[in-house]
Amino acid sequence: MRKHRNFFLLLAADALSPFPPSVNLVASQRHRNNLKGQHCCYATHSAFPVPQNSPPDLVELGFLRPKPQEPSNSLGLTADDLKAEHALKEAVRTLKTPRQLRLFFVHLLVNSCVRSPISTWHTFQDAFALDHIVRSDNINIGVNQALEEIGRSLEEHGKSLGVYGLPEPAFHSREVELEFAQWKDREFLATRAAKATAKLNAEQYQVYSEILDAVDDGRPLCAFVDGKAGRGKTFLVNAICNKLRSLGRIVLPTATSGFASQLYPGGKTTHSTFKVPVDDEIVDLESPIEAHDPRGELIREAAVIIWDEAPMAKSSVLKCVEETCRRVMCNDLPFGGKVVVLLGDFRQTCPVIRHGTRRQIVNASILSSPLWRQFSLYRLTQPVRNAEDMPFAEFVDSIGDGAGPHVPLDMLGKVSHRDELIDFVYPQTTLADPVKCLKRAILAPTNDQVDEYNEEILSRIDGVQRTYQSADSLKEDEEIDGVSPETVLKNVERMPLPGVPSHGLTVKANGVYRLMCNYAPDRGLVKNTRVVIKSLGKRIITVRILRGLAGVSVLDAEDILISRISFTTPLESGHTLVRRQFPLSPAYATTFNSCQGLTLDVVGVDLTRPVFSHGFTMPMLGFGVAYGFDKPIDTKIITKPALLEAFKTGYRHVDTARSYRNEIEVGEAIEASGLKRDDLFVTTKIHSAIHGFDNTIRTVDSSLNDMGLDYIDLYLIHDPKAGSELRLETYKALLEAKRQGKIRSVGVSNYSAKHLEEIVAAGYELPSVNQIELHPFCQQKPIVNYCKAHSIIIQAYCPIVRGRLDNSVILGVARKYNKDPAQILLRWSLQHGFVPLPKSSQPARIYSNAALYDFHLTEGDMSELDALDKGNDGAISWNPVDVD
């Protein structure tokens, strides 16, 4: 987790809007001529007609309304425009300030909520400009200043007034002038720079000097500053910014994420600064910035361009930025000869490639860009943040390197129920004060767990509650692969989607939520910003920012208006969903990945399920149905009753295979159980005898049909005996079935490290699971170590070693805990992080195999059991891990 300390408190500087709760008046001549000190009322969209003999000045001000016989949309307003108007009227009625209204208008524009922006502008221009009109005592100047401010806000989103057909200001402040005006207190900046420079260590000072020398000499420089978390990268950048700004130079600090951009005064996202298109479908990104543009002039005048979190960006974005710099500078030098400083840590988040393989992710990295060779590498290795606690600094480093120490769960406090975890992190006194919630979180691996926690926590908060339904549509209106748009829309209503608000979003006053988009980066309203709900309207929600300032949590004094916006996301069906919803999500619980960037003092972690890299979860204890391998029994007769008994006991993870010939009975048991499909985890496997791409696709369909399921949670290659070519064809087919939504995750069984490396060499993503024979007598350490190093979950078959339960060590440990030997072996497996798959047809045994959570083996017990290992000689099954 990265600690963010440099926050800036934004206080409301605007006077309260003088609009009464419900007003449809036109300013009188007297009001217009003497604005200062008056209670001025301007029309939003009058419901009353203006008399035909209205004075000319009302025409000049744009106050004329439709004649009585003309409908409202004579102004060219569409249904979307009217929705936007209703939202703006609602904002005006609730006494929102002109500044808030301007931001709200920009938000509506960039999220395609207004079809006719010019009509809406004419309707509300006086409300938008009221504060400027009052201060300037001139309507034209006030309206012009409001347009300028709206234009600058649009620039933050890579847009412009012209894009929406809005008028350009009569006089336009150049961006260069605005940048200089922002940093006019040079003496203050020089003082801060001097203090910071005195604190730089040798590594930081080398980078600092190299950059300033390049600026002084007017020579090009491309530098990459590599440093793990806590190495002082942020401190270094702020020192450089303050020094150059104190000298009257322009610095453009940017970051890949909006959250990180807020670490720097004047910071913006790289996409915003260079107007890089945000579209994964575009391969060759092209910025609209030209040399003569105000933004082009700003880039040209900049002494240094800084880009934090650069390793998170795609190489296509780096290429776009470089081409923009060359175009603005009118030369062919790399980056136009600018001083460009990239910072980051390649150990952190890689570029996000949807369903991308390891090879695709590597190819998308800036390391794969031809431009990378232009950069000189500077390393920051000395801990700064934790300099006084080197053991802790080394501990954090080891985690970043993927080699963190094993932390025994005995060292941590534990609870048995979800309510206890909530009570620990969020006692009722804390929930009553949203400010106290900022540095607390419950972490869980999956979105559905997070949703369950948030729903329960919200139910404990007093406040008005409202549920908002999203408006969903698809870009495509035809069937794709036989799936109709109607079916897709019905399914997405109940399906959680990454990065997209819920279809039914429940919002509660006084609740803490997070923004799901970069709302207004220039005001700190970026993705994942925590906000507190102040009031709930039909079309707008009013929030305030919850910030960490100098280690203290504070609530901003300024209200912010949030409206529904459109989220676009591709679906597994091949369709593209467009969901219009408020960009909010409860922030009490979050996934492990989403907590990056948070500083947390109190944390609760839900470890009840192992975590797949794709986000789905699997119960830690499975139930195997591989009957008939050790004794001659009719698997079809025994499977259904045994599985129903397992479901009754509490098992929710079923492991079968095509070769077991009982998938039909598994499906019958699932249907007869009455359990929800989402509560079950079903695994099956394809045997080497039927490997191959086409065979595999047909086999997956047969498994779905036989079990009567819409999808299979995990499909494994049962063994590697078919040879390299067929293995890879089968694996490729399973990945295709996953893409089609037929299976959720792909895994293997009985694979050794060489078989797994074969998948890597072919450029495919590694499997989520490797199922192998695993118990104290056969621990398969080379395979286990490889899987753990590559985040592959290990399932253990034959976890209860038949014929070995009378071992004296096992019996001794069993007597110590008053447990049976099978329970000891299963507990050993769980404590090693394996997912055991015991099987039985006897109700008593099925029950006892699940009674594993009321005791914990000591380190000494585990060591005794570990000492029983005989390698592959200890195997009791076929164990074909060594085949070629």
Secondary structure, DSSP 8 states (H G I E B T S, - for coil): -------------S------SS------HHHHH--TTS-----SS-SS---TT--HHHHHTT-----TTS-GGGG---HHHHHHHHHHHHHHHTT--HHHHHHHHHHHHHTT--S-HHHHHHHHHHHHHHHHHHHHT-HHHHHHHHHHHHHHHHHHTT--TGGGT----SS---HHHHHHHHT--HHHHHHHHHHHHHH--HHHHHHHHHHHHHHHHT--EEEEEEE-TTSSHHHHHHHHHHHHHHTT-EEEEEESSHHHHTTSTT-EEHHHHHT----TT-SS------TTSHHHHHHHHEEEEEEETGGGSBHHHHHHHHHHHHHHHTS-SGGGG-EEEEEE-TTS-----TT--HHHHHHHBGGGSGGGGG-EEEEE-S-STTTT-HHHHHHHHHHHTT------GGGS---SSHHHHHHHHS-HHHHT-GGGGTTEEEEESSHHHHHHHHHHHHHTS-S-EEEEE-EEEES--S-BTTB-HHHHHHHHTSS--TTS--SEEEEETT-EEEESS-SBGGGTB-TT-EEEEEEE-SSEEEEEEEEEETTEEEE-SS-EEEE-EEEEEE-TTS-EEEEEE-SEEE-SEEETGGGTT---SEEEE--SS-B-TTS-B--SS-EE--TTSSS---HHHHHHHHHHHHHHHT--EEE--GGGT-HHHHHHHHHHHT--GGG-EEEEEE-GGG-SHHHHHHHHHHHHHHHT-S-EEEEEE--STT-HHHHHHHHHHHHHHHHTTSEEEEEEES--HHHHHHHHHTT----SEEEEE-BTTB--HHHHHHHHHTT-EEEEES-S-TT-TT-HHHHHHHHHHT--HHHHHHHHHHHTT-EE----S-HHHHHHTT--SS----HHHHHHHHTT--GGGG--S---TT--
